[in-house]
Amino acid sequence: MTTTVESGFSTESGSRRAERGRFIAQPVAVVLIVGAVLAWALTRDNDAIEAENLNLSTLLADTWRHLLITVAVAAIVVGVAVPLGMLLTRGWARRVAPVFLTIANIGQAAPALGMIVLFFLWTNWEGFWCAVLPLAFYSLLPVLRNTIVGIEAVDPALTDAGRGIGMSGAGVLWRIEMPLAVPLILAGLRTSLVLAVGTATLAFFVNGGGLGELIDTGYKLNRIPVLITGAVLAVGLALLVDWVGAVLEEVFGPRGLK
């Protein structure tokens, strides 16, 4: 039965309204702030160095590259962490789960820049994939851990009931355990996405592109408008990605758990 307050509105409905309000307010605030900074940066009296960096084509190219790095990292994380997490919850594989979690924890505990540089020195690669692969390793832990925790947190009575009506182990996993674990998996993915956006600013160290190039140029050449624009775009993109993660949690989370 829903708990009500003096005003006659339920606590649950008030919480839902606040959540929906945040869904609207967050992207609107990002668009307004980023739009204001871009309008300032593109219309001010820029010198030659600032004009070379603060033009629409350069800003769009750097932002698009940054977004591509983030999407590639997220795709690799989901493609590796979710199946691996499912596998490690099976009875025969649970003994080695701590090993994989420790490896993923080491990946996140290590500095992201150090991982990118070490990967570059090891492979002698540079460019897009030299940034994406170590950042994917860096962002792996939240999804892997949440997949394992989400599946293991399912009430054993539900899985026993599934087996009782003739479901196979795979059927129980896909029809009972995974749907109930989706909220935790999406929460982990949301964290990984924000980590990927933030650390993607380091991709410029290996010629991977992204908004880190603007930030680095503004800092090294003491061009504050370039520095501010790059930083605001990176923050705005992180907030939008966080918002997308929240929307995914709302849309794909099991209805019965909301």
C-alpha positions as CSV (number, residue, x, y, z in Angstrom):
1,M,0.0,0.0,0.0
2,T,1.4,3.4,-1.0
3,T,2.5,5.7,1.9
4,T,1.0,9.1,1.7
5,V,1.9,12.5,3.1
6,E,-0.2,15.4,4.4
7,S,-0.6,17.0,1.0
8,G,-2.4,13.9,-0.3
9,F,0.4,13.0,-2.8
10,S,2.2,9.7,-2.4
11,T,5.9,9.5,-1.6
12,E,6.4,7.3,-4.5
13,S,4.7,9.7,-7.0
14,G,6.7,12.6,-5.6
15,S,10.0,10.7,-6.1
16,R,9.0,9.8,-9.6
17,R,8.2,13.4,-10.4
18,A,11.6,14.5,-9.1
19,E,13.3,11.8,-11.2
20,R,11.4,12.9,-14.3
21,G,12.2,16.5,-13.6
22,R,15.9,15.6,-13.5
23,F,15.6,13.8,-16.8
24,I,14.5,17.0,-18.3
25,A,16.6,19.5,-16.3
26,Q,20.0,17.8,-16.8
27,P,20.2,17.8,-20.6
28,V,18.6,21.2,-20.8
29,A,21.2,22.6,-18.4
30,V,24.0,21.0,-20.4
31,V,22.7,22.4,-23.7
32,L,22.3,25.9,-22.3
33,I,25.7,26.0,-20.6
34,V,27.6,24.4,-23.5
35,G,25.7,26.6,-26.0
36,A,26.6,29.8,-24.1
37,V,30.3,28.8,-23.9
38,L,30.4,28.0,-27.6
39,A,28.7,31.2,-28.5
40,W,31.2,33.1,-26.5
41,A,34.2,31.2,-27.9
42,L,33.1,31.4,-31.5
43,T,32.1,35.1,-31.6
44,R,35.0,36.6,-29.5
45,D,38.0,38.3,-31.1
46,N,40.3,35.3,-31.3
47,D,44.0,35.5,-32.3
48,A,45.4,33.1,-34.9
49,I,46.1,30.2,-32.6
50,E,42.6,30.5,-30.9
51,A,40.9,30.8,-34.3
52,E,42.6,27.6,-35.5
53,N,41.2,25.7,-32.6
54,L,37.9,27.5,-31.9
55,N,36.0,27.0,-35.1
56,L,33.0,24.9,-35.7
57,S,34.6,22.2,-37.8
58,T,37.4,21.6,-35.4
59,L,35.1,21.5,-32.3
60,L,32.7,19.1,-34.0
61,A,35.6,16.8,-35.2
62,D,37.1,16.7,-31.7
63,T,33.8,16.1,-30.0
64,W,32.8,13.4,-32.5
65,R,36.2,11.6,-32.0
66,H,35.7,11.8,-28.3
67,L,32.3,10.3,-28.6
68,L,33.5,7.5,-30.9
69,I,36.2,6.6,-28.3
70,T,33.5,6.5,-25.6
71,V,31.1,4.3,-27.7
72,A,33.9,1.9,-28.6
73,V,35.0,1.6,-25.0
74,A,31.4,0.9,-23.9
75,A,30.9,-1.7,-26.6
76,I,34.0,-3.6,-25.6
77,V,33.1,-3.4,-21.9
78,V,29.6,-4.7,-22.5
79,G,30.8,-7.4,-24.9
80,V,33.4,-8.7,-22.5
81,A,32.1,-8.0,-19.0
82,V,28.5,-9.1,-19.3
83,P,29.2,-12.6,-20.8
84,L,32.2,-13.0,-18.5
85,G,30.1,-12.1,-15.4
86,M,27.4,-14.5,-16.5
87,L,30.0,-17.3,-16.9
88,L,31.6,-16.6,-13.5
89,T,28.2,-17.0,-11.7
90,R,27.9,-20.6,-12.9
91,G,28.7,-23.2,-10.2
92,W,31.8,-24.7,-11.9
93,A,33.4,-21.2,-12.5
94,R,32.7,-19.5,-9.2
95,R,36.1,-20.5,-7.8
96,V,38.0,-18.4,-10.4
97,A,35.6,-15.3,-10.1
98,P,37.9,-13.6,-7.5
99,V,40.8,-13.9,-9.9
100,F,39.0,-12.1,-12.7
101,L,37.6,-9.5,-10.3
102,T,41.1,-8.8,-9.0
103,I,42.5,-8.4,-12.5
104,A,39.7,-5.9,-13.4
105,N,40.3,-4.1,-10.1
106,I,44.0,-3.7,-10.9
107,G,42.9,-2.3,-14.2
108,Q,40.8,0.4,-12.6
109,A,43.2,1.1,-9.7
110,A,46.1,1.8,-12.1
111,P,46.3,5.4,-13.5
112,A,44.5,5.6,-16.8
113,L,47.3,7.6,-18.4
114,G,49.9,5.0,-17.2
115,M,47.9,2.2,-18.8
116,I,47.7,4.1,-22.1
117,V,51.4,4.8,-22.2
118,L,52.3,1.3,-21.2
119,F,50.1,-0.1,-23.9
120,F,51.7,2.2,-26.4
121,L,55.2,1.1,-25.4
122,W,54.2,-2.6,-25.4
123,T,52.5,-2.6,-28.8
124,N,54.1,0.4,-30.5
125,W,50.7,1.4,-31.7
126,E,49.2,4.8,-31.7
127,G,45.9,6.4,-32.6
128,F,42.3,5.4,-31.9
129,W,42.7,1.7,-30.8
130,C,45.8,2.5,-28.8
131,A,43.5,4.7,-26.6
132,V,40.3,2.6,-26.7
133,L,41.7,-0.8,-25.6
134,P,43.5,0.3,-22.4
135,L,40.5,2.5,-21.5
136,A,38.2,-0.4,-22.0
137,F,40.3,-2.4,-19.5
138,Y,40.2,0.6,-17.2
139,S,36.4,0.8,-17.4
140,L,35.7,-3.0,-17.1
141,L,35.2,-3.4,-13.4
142,P,31.8,-1.7,-12.7
143,V,30.0,-3.8,-15.3
144,L,31.7,-7.1,-14.5
145,R,31.2,-6.7,-10.7
146,N,27.6,-5.6,-11.1
147,T,26.8,-8.4,-13.5
148,I,28.1,-11.0,-10.9
149,V,26.4,-9.3,-8.0
150,G,23.2,-8.8,-9.8
151,I,22.9,-12.4,-10.8
152,E,24.0,-13.7,-7.4
153,A,21.5,-11.5,-5.6
154,V,18.5,-13.2,-7.3
155,D,16.3,-15.0,-4.8
156,P,17.2,-18.7,-4.9
157,A,13.5,-19.5,-4.5
158,L,12.9,-17.9,-7.9
159,T,15.6,-20.0,-9.6
160,D,14.4,-23.1,-7.8
161,A,10.9,-22.4,-9.1
162,G,12.2,-22.1,-12.6
163,R,14.0,-25.4,-12.4
164,G,10.9,-26.9,-10.8
165,I,8.8,-26.1,-13.9
166,G,11.3,-27.7,-16.2
167,M,13.6,-24.8,-17.2
168,S,17.2,-25.6,-18.1
169,G,20.1,-23.8,-16.5
170,A,20.4,-21.6,-19.6
171,G,16.6,-20.9,-19.4
172,V,16.8,-19.9,-15.7
173,L,19.8,-17.6,-16.5
174,W,18.1,-15.8,-19.5
175,R,14.5,-15.7,-18.3
176,I,14.9,-15.2,-14.5
177,E,18.4,-14.2,-13.4
178,M,19.4,-11.8,-16.2
179,P,16.2,-9.8,-16.3
180,L,16.4,-9.3,-12.5
181,A,20.1,-8.3,-12.7
182,V,19.5,-5.7,-15.5
183,P,19.2,-2.7,-13.1
184,L,22.6,-3.4,-11.5
185,I,24.2,-4.1,-14.8
186,L,22.9,-0.8,-16.2
187,A,24.1,1.0,-13.1
188,G,27.5,-0.4,-13.7
189,L,27.4,0.5,-17.4
190,R,26.4,4.1,-16.5
191,T,29.5,4.3,-14.3
192,S,31.7,2.8,-17.0
193,L,30.4,5.3,-19.6
194,V,31.2,8.3,-17.4
195,L,34.7,6.8,-16.7
196,A,35.2,6.4,-20.4
197,V,34.2,10.0,-21.2
198,G,36.5,11.4,-18.6
199,T,39.6,9.2,-19.4
200,A,39.1,9.7,-23.2
201,T,40.5,13.2,-22.7
202,L,43.9,11.4,-22.4
203,A,43.7,9.8,-25.8
204,F,45.6,12.7,-27.4
205,F,48.8,11.4,-25.7
206,V,48.8,8.6,-28.3
207,N,47.3,10.6,-31.2
208,G,43.9,9.2,-30.5
209,G,42.2,12.6,-30.8
210,G,39.3,13.9,-28.8
211,L,38.7,16.9,-26.6
212,G,41.9,16.4,-24.7
213,E,43.7,18.0,-27.7
214,L,41.8,21.3,-27.0
215,I,42.5,21.1,-23.3
216,D,46.2,20.4,-23.9
217,T,46.6,23.1,-26.5
218,G,44.9,25.7,-24.3
219,Y,47.1,24.8,-21.3
220,K,50.5,24.6,-23.1
221,L,50.0,27.7,-25.2
222,N,48.2,29.6,-22.4
223,R,45.1,30.1,-24.4
224,I,42.4,30.2,-21.7
225,P,39.4,30.3,-24.2
226,V,40.6,27.1,-25.8
227,L,41.2,25.5,-22.5
228,I,37.8,26.5,-21.1
229,T,36.0,25.4,-24.3
230,G,37.6,22.0,-24.3
231,A,36.9,21.5,-20.6
232,V,33.3,22.5,-20.8
233,L,32.7,20.3,-23.9
234,A,34.2,17.3,-22.0
235,V,32.1,18.0,-18.9
236,G,29.0,18.5,-20.9
237,L,29.5,15.3,-22.8
238,A,30.1,13.4,-19.5
239,L,26.8,14.8,-18.1
240,L,24.9,13.9,-21.3
241,V,26.3,10.3,-21.2
242,D,25.4,10.0,-17.6
243,W,21.8,11.2,-18.5
244,V,21.7,8.6,-21.3
245,G,22.7,5.9,-18.7
246,A,19.9,7.1,-16.4
247,V,17.4,6.9,-19.3
248,L,18.6,3.4,-20.2
249,E,18.1,2.3,-16.6
250,E,14.5,3.7,-16.7
251,V,13.6,2.2,-20.0
252,F,15.2,-1.3,-19.7
253,G,14.8,-1.9,-16.0
254,P,12.2,-4.5,-15.1
255,R,8.8,-2.8,-14.7
256,G,7.9,-4.8,-11.6
257,L,11.0,-3.4,-9.7
258,K,10.1,0.2,-10.3
